[in-house]
Structure formats: structure tokens, C-alpha cells
Amino acid sequence: MSSSELQAKKKPSWLKVKFPSHQNFFSVANLLKRGELHTICQSAKCPNISECWTHRTATFLILGDTCTRNCAFCAVKKGIPSPPSEDEASRVAEAALILGLRYVVITSVTRDDLPDGGASCFAETIKIVRKKIDAVKVEVLIPDFKGSDEALMTVIAAQPDILNHNVEVPVSLYPAIKRPKENYKVTLKVLKRAKEFGAITKSGMMIGLGETNKDILQTFSDLRRASCNLLTIGQYLQPTNNNAHVTKYYTPLEFEQLKKIALDFGFEGVEAGPLVRSSYRAHRMYNTFVEKRAN
């Protein structure tokens, strides 16, 4: 067994998370079940699910739970999805209201089978959530819509407070996660066009899949050239035996160093840490960003 394989099998202490035990966790689980709603927390096997649900927050996964793509890092179910549900947006809004959310994060599976990639469903969900909850803030984490400006504009016209689209990994690792390299250019185009359309943009990347320091810095540079405002950096964790393997566990200190470097590149906000994910404590990142801009 190589040293990297041995390292990948032994999770360090800083990646330990608490087992769910608080009543709030089970209350959220029951609410989502009753509403027949999906979350990325469950579908992607997020390590923060216990913390987030205990604090009565969750990231809603719309357009079903089945993705039309087959990325090697992701635990979300792949296959042929069902048609979108006509009342899903209303069920999301109702759940968000019951949870008392003032900051709602909405993402989706990728739906290459739909003419607009599901953009109209994002727009409808934003609209209904805003109608249901006064003064709510909404962040969306969107797929690439195959680079369609029309689909992207459909979402932005609904005025999300943050538009997030993840680069995921450096371009050199796209083949390793079963993504065509050209998709990297599509991601940068989505972020750049979103900025041109007036959105505040955010992206996220995982590390620990075999990237080099040069790869990471190049990704920072590419995202900044696309005028991306906010960035999250987290440790890749292999969700199932069928997914790509971890090659390195970065230390908390290394994440702090990467955060400083990213800020030096010009990002207006950076969250970096072993358990950081795209929507982890997203409301705090947004509030900090708004406060900095106000000063």
C-alpha cells in the first residue's frame, strides 16, 4: 500500500463530526419527509448534516434527486430523472417558513434532459420563497445549464442574493472526476456572464484529489479573471466506495494558508476548512460580505 493510500484510509481527528442526537435534527428530518423534499445534505452525504439540521437549517435540492451526469466525486443518485414536480417550489417555501429560515439556500441536480436545464424551476422557487417569507435572502447553487445565457438570465432575473456555481476542482483533475475538460471553460463562462448580468457570484472547490499547489493557484486566478466574488474551499471526502479516492487530507493550518492566499488574489470573502462546503454557514459568509462592502 502506498503512503497516499494509507493516508487516505486514516481520517485525521479534525474530520470527526458529532453523531446526530438533538431533537431538532429529527424534527427537520420529519419535516422534510412529510414535505417529500430532498436536500443536498442527504443526497451528497454531507458531513455537516448533524450540525446544520440541529440548527434547523438545510440546503434544499430541487428538480428531484436524480442527476443526469455521472461525476466521480458525487454521491447524488445518477440516472433518468422524473419530470419536475409542479408544487415543489411551494413545498420548499413552506418548509423554509416552518424552519424559520431568513437565509434560504437552493441547489439542484443537473437536468440536461430539460430544455432550460431547470432554470425556470429555480426562478419559480426563488419567487415563491420570497412571497412566503418577508425580507428573506436567497442563495442559489446552480448547474452550468450547458452554458446557456438564456437559462442563466432566467435565474438572475429572479434576483437571487448570491449566485453560486462550483468549479469543483482544478481543470487538470476534470478527467479524474469524469468531467470533460471543456466543462471547466463553461463553468468560468457561467460565472463571468453571471457577473456581467449583475449577480454577486460565488464558487467552491474541493481539494485532496491529487491537485498540486500550482493547480490550486491557477484555479484561484481563473476564478478571479471571471470576477468571482466569493470562494469556499473544503476537503474532499470519499462518500462511497464507488467514488474517487482521497489522495491527501489537508490540515486546518494548510486551509488557513490557502484562505489567506485566496484573499490576496482579490476574493471579497473566503471560507476554507476541512469541513467547509458550498452552503456551509452560507448566511454568515453573506452577512460578512455585506458588512465589508458597507464599510
N, C-alpha and C positions, 0 to 999 in steps of 0.2 A: 504493500500500500504506500502510495506517495505521501509526502508531507502535506500536500494540499488536500488530498483525500482524507487524511487523518484529521486535519484541521476542520474540514467541512463537516465531519461527523460529530465533533465535540462543540456544542454550542457554549459560548462563554457565559459567565454569570450575568453579564449586563443584558442578556436577551431573555432572562427569565421573566415571566409575567404571572400575575395572580390568577388563580382559578376563579371563575365567577361564583360568587356566593351572596352578593347583595340582592335584596328583594327587587330593587329597581331593574336589575339585569333581566330577571324573569318576567317582570311586568312589561318591559319593552319587547321581549321575545313573544309574549302572548298578544300584545297589541299588533305587532307585525303579522303574526299568524292569522289573527282574526281579520285583518285587512287584506290578507292574501298579497302581502307586499314582499319584495325582495330587497336585500341590502348587499352592498359590496362587502360589508363586514363579514357576512356569512359566506357569500359565494366565492370570495377570494381568500377565505380563511385568514382574515386579518388578525395579527397578534394583539391588537389593541381593543378587540371587541368587548372584553370584560370591563376595561376602564371606561370606554365610551358609553356602553349601554348602562353601566352603573350611574353615569352622569346624565342619563336619559337623552342621549343623542345618538344618531345613526346616519349613515350615508345611504340615501335611497338609490336603488338600482332600478331604472325604468326600462321599458321595452322588453320585459321578460327576463329570464335568467340564462338564456342560451345564446352564445356568441357564434357568429358566422366565421370567425377567424380562429387560428389554432396556435397562438403564441406559446412558446415553450415554458415561459416563466409563470404563467397564469393558471390558477385553479378553477376559474369560471368554466362552467359546462360549455362544451362545444357541440355544434350540430345544426340541425334545421329548426329554427325557432318558430314559435306560434305567432299568429298575427297579433299586433298590438292591441291591448285592451282599451276599450273606449272610455272606461271610467277610471283608469289608473291614476290620472292626474288628480282627480278628486279624492281618491283614496290616500294618495301621498299627502295632499294638503290637510286632510282630516287627521292623519296620524301626526303630522308635524304640529298641528294645533294642540292636540291632546298631550303631546310631549312637552309643549311649552317652548318650542324652538323659536328663537329670534334670528337664528342663522341656519339656513337650510342648505345642505349640500346634496346635489343631484347628479348622478352619473348614469351610465347605461352600458349595456353590452354593445358590441359593434354589430350593426344591422345592415350589412351590404346587400341584403335582399330587398330592402325598401328603397323606393325611388329617391327619397331625400335623406336616406341613412338614419331616419328617425328625428331629424331636426325639428319638424313640426310638433312632435311629441314633447321635446324639450321646451319649445316655446309655449305650448299649452300648459305644461306643468308649472313653468315659471309664472305664467299669468294667473292660474288658479290659486297657487300658493300665495301670491301677493294679494289676491282678492280675499282670501280666507284669513290671513294674518296681517294685521296692521304693522307698518314700518318694518317688515321682515327684510332681511338681507338674504340674497340667494347666490350661491356659487354653483356653477356647473362644471363638471369634468366631462368633456365631450370626446367622442371618437374623431377620426380625421375626415369623415364624410367623403372619402376618396378625393379630398382636396377641393370639393365643390364650394365656390364662393357663394352661390345662391343658398345652399344649405347653411353655411356658416352665418350668412347675413340674417337668415330666418331666426336663428338663435339669438344673435346680438340685438336684433330689433326688439326682442322681448326684454332687453335691458338687464341681464344678469349683473350682479355687482362685481363678480370675478368670473372670468372665463379661463378655465384650466384645460390644458391639453398636454399630456405627458410625452416627453421624448423617450422615456423609459431607460434606455442605455445608450452609450456611445455608438456611433454608426458602425464601428469595427465589429461590434457584437451582434448586430442585427441578424446575420446568418445563424448565430448560435441560439437566438430566441425565435427562429423561424419567421423572420420578417424580411422581406426584400429590402435591400439597401436603399432603393429609391423611396421607400416609405419614410425614411429619415428626412429627405428633402420635402416630402409632403407635410410632415409634422412642422418643420420650420416655416413652411409657407402658410400653414394654418395660423400659427402664432403671429407671423408678420402681418397677414391680412386682417386678423382679428384686431391687432393694434391699429392698423390703418382705418378700420371701421369704427374705432373709438372705444374698444374694450380695454379693461385692465386685465393683463394676461399673466398666467401662472403656468409653470410646468414642473414636472417631477422626474427624478431619475433614481434608479436603483444601482447600488454598487456591490461588488462581491461576486461578479460573474466572470471575472478574468480580465477586466479592463486595466489599462496602465494609467499612471498619473498623467501622461500626455493625452490619453483618450479623454480623461475627465476634464482637463483644462480646455481641450478643443471643443468639448460639448458646452462648457460654460461660454466660450467665445461665440459659438454658433447661436446659442440662445440669446445672447446679448445683441448680436447682429440682427436678430429677429425682434429686438426691442422688448423681450420678455421682462416683465416687472418683478415677478416673484418666483422663487425656486424652493422645492423641497428635495432633500437628499436622504435616502434611507438605505438600510441594509437589506439586500435580497435574502429572503429565506425560502428554501425549497418547500412548497406547500404539500406536494405529494411525491411519491417515488417516481412518478411519470414525468415530473418537471425537471428543468435544467438544474444542475448541481451547483452548490455554493463552492467557490474556489478560495474565498477569503472572508473572514469576519473582521471588519474594521473596528477599532477601539473607539470609545467615546472621545478620546483626545484627537484621534485622526478626523473624526467628524467635525469637531470644533475647528480644527485647522482648515478643513475644506469649506466650512461656513465662512471663515474669515477671507479665504481666497475668493470665494464666490462674491462676497460683498465688495471686495476690491475690484471685481470685474464690472461692478455697477448695478447689480440687482438691488432693488429697493427693500427687499425682505428675503431672508433665507432661513429656513428651518432645516437643520441637519442633525441626525442622530440615528442610532441603531434601529429604533422602532418608529421613526418618522415615516409617515405615509402621506399621500397626496392630500387627503382631507383630515389628517390628524390635527386636532386643535385648530381647525381652519379659521374659526371665529377669532381666535387670539391673533393669528397672523394678519387677518384682515384689519382688526382694530389697531394693531401696532402700525400697520402700513398707513392707515388713515391718519393716525396721530402724528406720524412723522411728516406726512405731507402737509398737515395743518400748521406745523411749527417752522 
